Amino acid sequence: MTRAVFFDVDFTLIYPGPTFRGEGYQQFCARHGITVDASRFDAAVAAASAILDEARDHIYEAALFHRYTAAIITGMGGEGPHVEACAKEIYDEWAACHHFELYDDVPATLRQIAARGVRIGLISNSHRCLASFQSHFELEGLITAAVSSSEHGYMKPHPSIFNAALQLVGVAASDAVMVGDSLTHDIEGAIQTGMRGVLVRRSADIGPGRATTTGARLDVPVIRTLTELPALL
């Protein structure tokens, strides 16, 4: 029986607009006197993604994301003394909801799940304010609880953040499902906590967090859109 469904946020419910693509990074860098090649953005993101797995004991630290963003800048050919300052500015702007778009399938799917009496939660590794997220995308009344790693202190896949979310909705792990685009952070973390997992592989994803496996080794369902989710619950 599914009594609660938790969602990752970035690249599961929302995706970045132009600000956080190649040309957007190029504009950030230009303001800091840094020259980069926008065409190298995708390769730079792929090369930098391993940095996000370097979190010490999965403790949330802004410096980790500063290093990640700086690595993208250098991967695009940027260099010089202002790379760190530029990376920090990009990190700060990542928290602003107006830079992002909601996937089209999100509102209807969340309403359908909520109509069944299933509680909905958010578990995010971002430093974005999740209350502002709900307000900006007009999701108020659908979300029962939300936990961000920047406030909680630990990032997915640490079991602490999953357990904190479960406590907030008052549901046992065996009655809960985690939906996300990262096999390592979302799905493996949830399964280790006793939850079930559903892996989202959106073909239009851009940037960090894209799943690179079918999920077969964990025997978890893989969906292309959230419209497929209610049937799995």
Number of C-alpha atoms within 10 A of each C-alpha: 8 17 19 25 27 28 20 25 22 19 25 24 21 20 18 19 14 11 18 21 17 22 16 16 23 22 17 20 23 14 11 16 16 20 19 24 16 18 13 15 24 18 13 21 23 15 14 20 18 11 14 14 13 11 15 10 11 18 17 22 16 15 13 17 19 20 19 20 26 24 22 25 31 18 21 23 16 20 17 11 10 15 22 18 14 23 23 18 16 21 21 14 14 18 17 15 20 14 15 21 14 18 15 13 13 17 16 12 17 21 15 15 18 18 11 10 11 19 22 23 23 22 25 25 23 22 18 21 17 20 14 14 19 17 12 13 15 11 15 13 11 19 19 17 19 20 22 24 22 18 14 14 14 22 27 25 24 20 17 18 24 27 17 16 21 22 13 13 20 12 17 15 23 15 15 24 25 25 28 30 28 26 26 15 19 28 28 22 24 29 20 14 18 18 22 22 26 27 24 27 24 18 9 9 16 16 18 17 21 21 17 10 12 16 20 9 7 12 10 17 16 21 18 13 17 22 15 14 19 12 6 10 15
